[in-house]
Amino acid sequence: MRKPLSIINLKFSKNSDNLDATLNQELYKKKFMELSRCHWPKADADMIAYHDTEWGTPVHDDRKLFEFMILDAFQAGLSWSTILRKRENFRHAFAGFYAEAIARFDDKDVERLMNDAGIIRNRLKILASIDNARAFLKIVGSHGSFDAFIWQFTGGETITNHWTEEKQIPVTSPEAERMSAELKANGFRFVGPTICYSFMQAAGMVNDHLVSCFRWKEVGEQSRTKSSGADIPKRTRKLDFEESNASPD
């Protein structure tokens, strides 16, 4: 997976024809920081890079989808920024997020993970990740791909919402509730509706960028969009989530 660009430690080629690389860097930073975006990344460079390059982008690669399944399960009760800072540690500890390898983890692997300070050392979540890898492979076997299975809950298209404030963003949805029930029926754990909705946001099954965010349009252009509630100006659904905040952090 391509590593997100760091907006703080920008690097320029030594062979650049630009006679004033320093000025070029400062101008780039100024332009970057002036972009209108969702508020939840705040001033966290990693969160900004994740927001600007990944969050909401439609994902159809099975390994990347399984990566989000693992990370979202470990996020339960924690902030996304905590998981994001440990992401590469998780990648190393969990065999590059290859479900085939994780499904073969045994008791020794569980103890190895429990002693790995670079990840979240929660035995229930570790065991669930192994069970989820096995359930994931069964779904791939029966549906041809996890992508084909998971995207059925939005009809194979991104649901584009039209939020103007972050407090409007829900923490779950009818699609997430159906996904949760079906995943549990297939043997998955740590896949409640809230976790499933976070997964949908990350994997681009739903576009929850604010309409004022520069990424809202970009994500829309990358998606085959299923726009719900088209008759409701600047809103997607009339849901009672006015006080909810579903930002990853």
TORFI-786625 format. One record per residue (C-alpha): residue in three letters; x negated, y negated, z. Coordinates in steps of 0.05 Angstrom, whole numbers, plus 5000, padded with zeros to 4 digits. Example, Ala and Ser with C-alpha at 12.3 -4.5 7.8 and 13.67 -1.06 7.14 Angstrom:
ALA475450905156SER472750215143
***
This chain:
MET500050005000ARG497549314983LYS495348945045PRO499148285054LEU495347655041SER492947305103ILE494746575100ILE489746385153ASN483546735127LEU484146565054LYS478246795013PHE475846514947SER471146834897LYS463946604900ASN464146614824SER470046134821ASP469545594768ASN472945114816LEU467744594836ASP471344444901ALA473645104931THR474544784999LEU479344264972ASN482944804932GLN483845204996GLU486544615034LEU491444444978TYR493745164976LYS494845185051LYS498744535048LYS503144794992PHE504045455028MET506045145094GLU510944685060LEU515045275034SER521945335065ARG522746015098CYS526546385152HIS524746155222TRP523346825256PRO516046895233LYS514546255271ALA507046095268ASP504746825269ALA500346945208ASP501847685205MET509247575211ILE509047035158ALA505247485110TYR510148055123HIS516147595112ASP513247305049THR510947945016GLU515048525043TRP521348385084GLY527448465039THR523648704978PRO527249324950VAL523349954965HIS524350594926ASP517850964942ASP519251544989ARG512851485029LYS514050735041LEU521250885061PHE518851405111GLU513750915138PHE519350435154MET523350995186ILE517551145233LEU515850415249ASP523150215260ALA524050795308PHE517950595348GLN520449875349ALA526550065391GLY526249625452LEU520149245427SER518748645382TRP517048755309SER510748335317THR508248855367ILE509249415316LEU506348995259ARG499848885297LYS499149635307ARG501449835238GLU494650055211ASN493450445275PHE500050805263ARG498050935191HIS491651275214ALA494851655271PHE500751895230ALA496852175170GLY498151585124PHE505651675135TYR505652305093ALA511752685117GLU508853355094ALA502953265142ILE506952995200ALA511953565195ARG506154035212PHE504053665275ASP503554125335ASP502654035410LYS495353845401ASP497353285355VAL502553045405GLU497253005459ARG492552655411LEU497852135397MET499452055471ASN492151885482ASP491751395424ALA491750695454GLY492550395384ILE499850605378ILE506050605423ARG504951205468ASN512151425478ARG512952175478LEU520252175458LYS518851725398ILE512752145378LEU516752785381ALA522552455343SER517752235288ILE515552965278ASP522753205277ASN524552635229ALA518952845182ARG521953545178ALA528953265168PHE526252785115LEU523253365075LYS529853745078ILE533453145049VAL528153074994GLY529253814978SER536853744973HIS537253064940GLY530953044898SER528352434936PHE529652065000ASP530651444958ALA536651754923PHE539551944991ILE538551305030TRP540550804976GLN547351144967PHE549750755028THR549450104988GLY551350414922GLY544150384898GLU544149624900THR541849074947ILE547248734986THR545847994981ASN548247575039HIS548846825041TRP546846635112THR545345905128GLU543346015201GLU539646595233LYS545046665287GLN549746885231ILE545547505215PRO548748135243VAL545048685280THR548849235244SER553949345189PRO558949865165GLU553650125117ALA548550195174GLU553650565216ARG555051065160MET547551145149SER546351265223ALA551751805226GLU549252165165LEU541952145187LYS543852425255ALA547852975221ASN541553145182GLY537253205245PHE534252505251ARG533252175319PHE532351445339VAL536851245281GLY542350845314PRO546250325274THR541749755297ILE535450115278CYS538550305211TYR540449585197SER533249365212PHE530949905163MET535849645111GLN533048945119ALA525849175113ALA527149635053GLY531049105015MET537749465018VAL540448815046ASN537748115031ASP538247745097HIS533647175081LEU536946505093VAL539346185029SER534645605044CYS528646085046PHE524446124983ARG524546884988TRP532146924982LYS531846774908GLU525547184896VAL528647804929GLY535047694889GLU531047694824GLN527648344844SER534248694860ARG540148974823THR544648564868LYS551148784900SER553848134927SER559148244980GLY564347735001ALA563447324937ASP569746944953ILE566846695019PRO562546075008LYS555446155036ARG557546775074THR557747515058ARG562647795107LYS567447525159LEU564347905217ASP564247735291PHE556747665295GLU556246915304GLU552046985367SER547747555342ASN540547475319ALA537648035277SER530747745264PRO525348265267ASP521847905324
***
